[in-house]
Amino acid sequence: MGKVNAMFQDEQEAKYGRRTQITVEADVEIMYLNGYVDEKRITGIPCTWVWDEMSREAAEYWAVWEHVGANYTFEWMSIKSWVGSPVKKGE
């Protein structure tokens, strides 16, 4: 099969090769199991936005959710705000 376009070798790569690495920071509110409520800013959250799977905003949101879930034990949490910046090549 010939190239789909100059950027991709085949249809599979064209479909799944469209991605951007993003670093996200977020303001979250967490209630721990002991009832203590804390607001914190979390930085340096890695995110891979796959263009054809979801919006950039959704990818950033879920990256924050997964990061908090993997690193904190909590009763509930709320993502108050977040912002993402594409990672520059070489960083």
C-alpha positions in Angstrom: 0.0 0.0 0.0 1.3 3.5 -0.8 1.7 6.3 1.6 -1.5 7.9 2.8 0.2 11.3 2.8 3.7 12.7 3.4 3.4 12.3 7.2 2.2 8.8 7.5 3.2 5.4 6.1 -0.3 3.8 6.1 -3.9 4.2 7.2 -3.2 2.7 10.7 -0.4 5.2 11.4 -2.5 8.0 10.0 -5.3 7.1 12.3 -3.2 6.5 15.5 -0.2 8.7 14.8 -2.0 11.9 15.3 -1.1 12.7 18.9 0.4 15.5 21.0 2.3 15.2 24.2 1.0 17.7 26.8 2.0 18.7 30.3 -1.0 19.6 32.4 -1.3 21.5 35.7 -4.5 21.6 37.7 -6.2 23.0 40.8 -8.0 20.3 42.6 -9.9 19.9 45.8 -9.6 16.6 47.6 -11.4 15.2 50.7 -9.2 12.6 52.3 -10.6 9.5 54.1 -10.2 11.3 57.5 -12.5 14.1 56.3 -9.8 16.7 55.8 -10.4 18.9 52.7 -7.4 20.2 50.9 -7.0 22.4 47.8 -3.8 22.0 45.9 -2.1 22.8 42.6 -0.6 19.8 40.9 1.9 20.3 38.1 3.8 18.2 35.6 1.0 15.8 34.8 1.8 14.0 31.6 -0.9 13.7 29.0 -1.0 12.1 25.5 -3.8 13.6 23.4 -4.8 11.2 20.6 -6.6 13.5 18.2 -9.0 10.9 16.8 -10.1 9.6 20.2 -11.3 12.6 22.1 -11.0 16.4 22.4 -7.8 18.0 23.9 -9.9 19.3 26.8 -11.2 15.8 27.6 -7.7 14.3 27.3 -6.3 16.8 29.8 -9.2 16.3 32.2 -8.8 12.6 32.2 -5.0 12.9 32.6 -5.6 14.9 35.8 -8.3 12.4 37.1 -6.0 9.4 36.5 -3.0 11.2 38.1 -5.0 12.0 41.3 -6.5 8.6 41.4 -3.1 6.9 41.1 -1.3 9.1 43.7 -3.8 10.0 46.4 -6.3 8.1 48.6 -9.5 10.1 48.9 -13.2 10.1 49.6 -14.0 12.5 46.8 -12.2 15.0 44.6 -13.0 17.9 42.3 -11.0 19.3 39.4 -11.5 23.0 39.7 -9.4 24.1 36.7 -6.6 22.9 34.5 -4.4 24.1 31.7 -2.2 22.1 29.4 0.8 23.1 27.3 2.3 21.0 24.5 5.7 19.6 25.3 8.4 21.1 23.1 10.5 18.6 21.3 13.7 18.0 23.2 12.2 18.5 26.6 
